[in-house]
Amino acid sequence: MESLSDKIRRKPIIGWALFIVTILIVFLLGLLASTIIERRVETVYVGKPRIEISEYEPRNEVWGKAYPREYETYSQMADTTFRSMFHGSAMIDALEFDPRMVVLWAGYGFSKDYTQARGHFYAVTDIRETLRTGGPMEPEQGPMPSTCWTCKSPDVPRIMREIGAEDFYDGPWAEMGPQIVNPIGCADCHDPITMDLRISRPALIEAFNRRGRDISNAPLQEMRTLVCAQCHVEYYFKGSGQYLTYPWDYGFNVEDMEKYYDDLQFSDWEHQISKAPMVKAQHPGYEIFMTGIHAQRGVACADCHMPFKSEGGQKFTDHKIQSPLNNINASCQVCHRESEDELKRNVYERQMKVAEQRFRLEDNLVMAHIEAGIAWEEGATEEAMEPVLKHIRHAQWRWDFAVASHGASFHSPLEIMRIISSAMERVQEARIILARILAKSGSDREIEYPDLSTKAKAQAYIGLEMEELNREKVRFLEEVIPRWEEQAEIREQKYRQY
Amino acid sequence: MESLSDKIRRKPIIGWALFIVTILIVFLLGLLASTIIERRVETVYVGKPRIEISEYEPRNEVWGKAYPREYETYSQMADTTFRSMFHGSAMIDALEFDPRMVVLWAGYGFSKDYTQARGHFYAVTDIRETLRTGGPMEPEQGPMPSTCWTCKSPDVPRIMREIGAEDFYDGPWAEMGPQIVNPIGCADCHDPITMDLRISRPALIEAFNRRGRDISNAPLQEMRTLVCAQCHVEYYFKGSGQYLTYPWDYGFNVEDMEKYYDDLQFSDWEHQISKAPMVKAQHPGYEIFMTGIHAQRGVACADCHMPFKSEGGQKFTDHKIQSPLNNINASCQVCHRESEDELKRNVYERQMKVAEQRFRLEDNLVMAHIEAGIAWEEGATEEAMEPVLKHIRHAQWRWDFAVASHGASFHSPLEIMRIISSAMERVQEARIILARILAKSGSDREIEYPDLSTKAKAQAYIGLEMEELNREKVRFLEEVIPRWEEQAEIREQKYRQY
């Protein structure tokens, strides 16, 4: 048989043909590589907006036209079926779950109503509906200041730009009602032109400044945590102008902030039973997260709560912000190779250990308040009670710090248990001094732990008139809210463009 | 030019030459593969002994002739330079480091002397030298029973085979002195014929049996933990025969063992000051380790404390048993890709958080003992003191459980903090009741925290005659130990074969 090399020597045309075919194949391979690269480029530049969004545009649906996938996943937060399935309701009633808290917050709004919020999508609805904001029929009525709106809506940076932060904070909550209708969303974290992450709330920028740090230099990965730290932090309302302030001047630990509040002699309220000057911890999620191993390994909030997702060849950030336990495959398992069941078990184990000590601490806190109340009744002096009240204040502040934020006992279990243990020492120290005071007063009154088996019983125990509060709220929701919505509709019509 | 195929066609010899060369190359490759495989086989079968070792051979140097690399690394434990460099001495004096413990153990041997042992290599020397074993000049003298030897030497399984475990435990410590001269070593964990891991101590086998588990079925990876669990566990001396027993019948948690001891009304001693019936936790390293994430992920003790090592192409287990922090590269970094510095920081952070609460707990325990002592002096009734003593017993048992074993706050930081927090509640509960008792007695005695700034001050505070104890010990070491060594030498001569 004639070999190929012989053939080519005989008919040079065959050699040329082979050469040309090779060139063609290489060219086609080039084309293929090019489409692959192009697809990558598409993926990377998917963030390019298709329409223009005005600065401080508060309406999430307008941003949604430019970023349909992000908006679609964001909108999925509206679906609370999952929560309802597990908890009987989308609103987890924390006071029903743990009625001791009614007594711990006696004299403060949280004893009236404390439901675990349904997430960003319902931020505006939920703050309107909670009993804590009361039923103000007129704009100037209380009980809450407009500072309470700060974390609820992208309407807030819009208004702050118009009137300044100081004037925004200084006023009753109801006054700002018609202005704030869009729930937490796009403009809270993003620049509409570049889509870069952006800090929209002054309190975080100011707190960083006071610590000598310019937040505008924060690296991108840190920004993926800092946009969340605009709200998921410890804060208080400073002065008569109710200026939203983070108590970070001495540092981020529970002891640092305790010292900060003590130095200021700040208190949120006086406890109804013990008369202790109390500080309510808000939700120091960021501060606690930073003490945990995930933060130490460089993980950001968004890595687990907003993992990447791929659809139609495009990679984007999942804006359905949720517990990573609902999405273990896309969040935890990016780094951890264990099974979903095992990872869940690991989380629950940490939570259960912390919960065990938390409930023991709460029982002792309840007793401390009640014993202090009796000591007052028996005529204890202010001087004798001073160390008692200080220990109660510190113990409950630490308890609240440990339990108030989302996922604390997962984000940093050891730190949380350390705080609980330190609170345990303090509350019992209060009770040791109280035992001496009560013994000296010669009182033989039997002190029994009250029946706090349900929220209703606990609220009755501290004398809350729940029917009245509920009636007020219903009237407010029926009469005031429609007026607010109407005013907002008219305002938004003016600049509605799409 | 003439092509190769043309050449071959012309002279077939060239084709044959090529064929033969190819065969030769393949043959040589085969040889190479064979030596590689052989080397692997060598590595795998390196455990094959070169000399025969008799059953229950207690002399580690005899095993060392068969397993030179294991013995060489084992012998490296003799070098305590590193510890001396950091601590000024190879023996870390725990009572000097934390003199509160002198008061916590008042009335018990540990208040006399408690040094962190120097490791397996010094096990026999250290138990002879500690003040806790006293200075028995005659075999029948106390203070300790021979059960104390159980974990110190491979002479123990040798003697147990001869006389049985029951008779081994039942007798004074000094009686067994001449028998026990070889420090913890080969025969404690290995079968001399197969080199398989082997449980040599009956207490572990018996505890497993009582829990319905046959330890001889334990998988290899579990055995790499269980050989350590022969000693690094919680145990007590049961009955007048001082039978070594693990209190695992209800489970491995601190609460399970507390219930076990309570049900038995067992106590190691009555506290000198508070008169509380105390339980000394030993070193529940295994039980605590099992609650931590490393155990949950299937890691065994040996994985970190005896990592693999490679020398001269042979892979073997490093028998220099030590803190993985001295060997991060071979231990932690097999799984964790962080830098040595960062991994150390992670460990120290856990330890420091636990230490903080531990010391607060100890301060309160000291106060509880002292306040209880005063209550007795003021004439408190047994009935009134009963709940106080129960809380002190439980609180100190939990404290001891949390701190007594090696590395607890690393092995399972959250569990340790949980235990400390639960102890904090209990000790303070004791002090609350004490405050009532003391107030009722009408005593106005000022109770001050004693000066426990040094071990000497603490020992003087509880009235220990340290000079006398030290004198006894010196005499014992000078007169008795040489006799023991001599007797052992004669015995070992009889069967010395190498």
Interface residues (C-beta under 8 A of the other chain):
Chain A: S3 S5 I293 Q296 R297 E338 E342 N346 R350 K353 V354 E356 Q357 R360 L361 N364 P413 L414 E415 M417 R418 I420 S421 S422 M424 E425 Q428 E429 R431 I432 I433 A435 R436 L438 A439 K440
Chain B: S3 S5 I293 Q296 R297 E338 E342 N346 R350 K353 V354 E356 Q357 R360 L361 N364 P413 L414 E415 M417 R418 I420 S421 S422 M424 E425 Q428 E429 R431 I432 I433 A435 R436 L438 A439 K440
